[in-house]
Amino acid sequence: MEIPTPFQKKIINSFGVTGEKWLYSLETKTEEVAKIWGLKIEGPVTNLSYNYVVNVTDMNNKHYILKMGFPGFDFQNEVRTVQLYNGEGCANVLQADFENGAMLLEKLNPGTMLCEERDEIAVVEHFCRVWKKIRRPLPPEGKFPMITDWASALDRANEGPISNNHIQLAREYIEEISQSSSNIQLLHGDLHHENILFSAEHGWVAIDPKGVGGDPHFDLISFMINHLFTKPDPRKLLELRVELICKSLEMDRERLLKAAIGMSTLYACWAVEDKNPDWEETYQCAQWFKEFL
């Protein structure tokens, strides 16, 4: 079974010894789960992130996605979130094994990622439609994390390369928006180009939700800062996305930009922790958002 080297490095950089142990047992666990569920492993997807995701077929040669993640709260939280979407705007989960960190998902065909669409106006339109489809109130039951819980990572970043003044500003804006919100929702938490796929049956749908509670403005930022720096004028494109999203979703521009400063700074801090060199680009986005504001 193929476990790509870049994926292994990412897991070890992020999780250290725990990540090494998980990788050591990953092949065995994946094969065991596949056997129990009557699946044949075809091979991993090309864009692995922090989960090991493989194409599989059942005994009737029907195609599915088998996703292996760290067993524990985050994995269970993702399964609960997918179940709450219930196939509306998000790929469905068919089976889950909490102990082994495994879930079986419907396979989206052709599964084209939103990043493959070249028309930026169309990209934002598709994104906004998916964003609208997955709006849900935060369920009173279930212990979903909150954006303010995520923001506690900012407290660990004071000795890093990101300006302390900017970190403090991010902290203040996340708190301001969270406290003033009258519309706390269940957020996807990572809704960007690679997590929106085209299905001939369903149209554009989301995958891989984190499941977090917060103001809906927070669920727009990971998309806005994604796939910028391969384009001729990333700053101009970022500003265009802000304006298009504000118009399409009737968002308050100032509130959106404050959410964007807070979340992009948080993402940059996470990237520093994970030894991800892209932190500088993410931090640049945070600085541009501040200029727009």
N, C-alpha and C positions, 0 to 999 in steps of 0.2 A: 504494500500500500504506500502510495507516494505522499510524503509530508514535506512540502517545499521548504528549502533552507531559509528563505526570507521570512516565512511564517514562523519558523522555529525561533529565529533571532528576535522577532517582534515579541513573541510570548516570553522569552527569557528576559529581554530588556524590561518588560512590563511587570513580570511576576517573579523574577529571580528563581530561587531554588524550588518554590512551589510550582512555577511554570515548567521547570525541567522535569519534575516528577510527573506532572500531568502529561507532558509530551511523551515521556517514557512509557506510560500506560495507554496512550491514545490509540495506537493501532489495535491492541487487544480489545479495548472497550468498544471501538467502532465495529470491529468484526463480530463481537459477541452480540451487540445490539442488532446488527444487520441480520444475523442468523435467527435471533428470536422473532424479529418482525418479518422474516421471510424475504429479505432483500438481497439483491446483488449489487455490490459496489462497483460503480463505473469509473470513478476518479474524482478528484477535487475540482471545485470551481476555480476560475482563474484569478479572482479578486478576493483572496482570503484576508480577513481582518483579524479579529480576536477570537473567532470561532473556527473550528475545522468543519468545512461544509463540502459535502460530496454529493454527486449525482448517483442515484440508485434506481433500480427497477425492481418491481415485484414479480411474482411467479407468472403473472399475465403480461409481463413486459410493459407494464405501465410505469411511467417515469415520475419520480419524486425527488425531493431534496432531503437529505439527512444532515442535520446540524448537530455537532458535538461541541459543547461548551463546558466551562468550569461548573461543576455541580455546586449549588448553593443559592443564596438569595437572588442574585442578579439573574441567573438562569430561570429560576421559578417566576420571577417578576416578568421576564419577557414572555414566558408561556401564558401567564395570566393576561397580559396586555393583548397578545394576539387573539386569545379566546374572547376577550371583550369586544374586539373589532368584528369578530364573527364573519370574516370574509368580506366585509364592507370597506373597501378601500385598502385592504391589507391581505396578503397571502394567508391562507388558512393553515392552522396546525391540525394534524390528523391524529397523532399520538405523541405522548411525552413520557419520558423516563427521568424523573427528578434525580434519582440516586446516581445514575450514570451521566447526567447532563446531556440527554439526547432528546431531540424532537424531530418528528417526521412532518414535512411541510409539502403542500401542493407545489408542483413545478409549474412555473409560469412560462408559457411558450409564445413567442420566441425568447422572451426574457431579455429583451433589449434594454440596456441601462439608459437612463435619461441623459447621461453625459455623451451619448453617441448622437444625440440630436444637435445639429449645428446652428439652427436658427434660435438665437438667444431669446427673442420674444416668445417663440413657441415653447421653449424650455420653461420660462417663467409661467406661462399659461398652464402647462401640464402640471407643474409643481403646485400651483395654487388650487387646481381642481382636486388633486390628491389631498392637499392640506385641509381643504373643506370637508372632504369625505370622511376623514378620520377624527373630526372633532367629536369629543365625548366629554360629558361631565366626569369629574373625578369621583369614582365610586366611594360611598361612605365606608364600605367594607374593604378589607385588604389594606396592607401596609405598604402603600406605594411611597417611594422616596419623593422629596420635594426639591424643586430647583434650589431653594435655600439650603438644603442639605448638601447638594452638589457644590454650592458656593463656598462651603467650608474649606475646600482645597485652596482657596485664595490665601487662607491664613498660613499655609505652608510655603508660600511663594515669596516671602519678604526678603529672603537672602539670595534670590535668584537673579537672572539677568533682566527681568521685567521691572520697569519703574515702580517703586513703592507708591508713588502718587497715583499712577494709573491703576494699580491694584486696589487702592482705597476707593477710587472713583467707581470702579467696577462693582465693588462691594456695596457701595451706597446706592447705585442704580438698581442692582438686583433687589436689594431690600426695599427701595422705594416702590418699584413696580409690583413686587409681591404684596406689600402691605396695602397698596391702593387698589388692587385688583378686586373686582366684584364678579369675576368670571374665572375661577380656578378650574382648569380642565385636566384631563388625562392627556399628556403630551407624548408624542412619539419619542422625542428626545435626541434623535439623530437623523432627521429627515433631509437627506441630501441626494445628489444625482445618482450615486451608486445604490442607494436604498429605495429608488423608485424604478420599477421595471414595467415594460410593456407586455401585456398578455392579450392574445387574440380574443380570448373569451371575456376578460374583464376590463380591458383598456389599461391605463396606467395605474399601478397599485404600489403600495409601500411594502417593504420588508424590514426585518430586523429592528423592531421598536425596542427602546430602552424601558419605556413605561415610567413616567415621572410626572408629578403634579406641579402645575404652575400656570401663570398667565399665558394665553395663547401666543403673545408676541415672542416669547422665548423659543417657540417651535419653528421660527423662521430663519434663525441665524446661521445654522450649520449649512443650509443651502446657499445663502447669500455669499459666504466666504469660500465656497468650494469651486474648484476649476476656474480660478482667476488668473494665476500667474503663468499659465501657458498661453494667455491671450495677449494681443498687442498692447492694450492699455488697461491693466487690471483695475486701476483706480476709477477710471471712467465707467467700466463695466459694473463695478460694485455700486456706484452711484445710480446707474441705470436700473439695477435690480431693486434698489431701495425704492425708487420712484414708481416702478412698475408694480411692485408688491403693494405699496401704499394705495395706488389707484385701484388695482384689481380687488383687493381685500378690504378696501375702505379703512385702512389703518391710520392711526394718528402718527404722523412722521416723527415727532419728537419722542414719543413713547417707544416707537420701534427702534430709534437710534440709541436710546438709553439702554434698551434691552440688548441691542447689538454690541454696545461697548462692554456691557457686563459679561455677556456670554462669550464673545470672541476673546476677551482677556482670560476668562476661565479656561477656554480651550487651549490657549497658548501656554498657560501654566501647566495644564495636563501634559501637553507635548514636551515641555521641559522635563517634567518628571519621568516621562517615558523615553527620554533621550532621543526624541524625534526632531530631526533638523528642521522640519517644517514650522517649528514654533515661531521663527522670525517672520515668516509670511503671515501667519495668523495674527501675530502681534501688530504687524503693519496694517492689517485690516482694522484692528481695534483703534489704531491711531487715525486711520482715515474716517472711521465712523465718528470719532470725536470731532474731526474737522468738519464733517457734514453737519453735525449738530450745532 
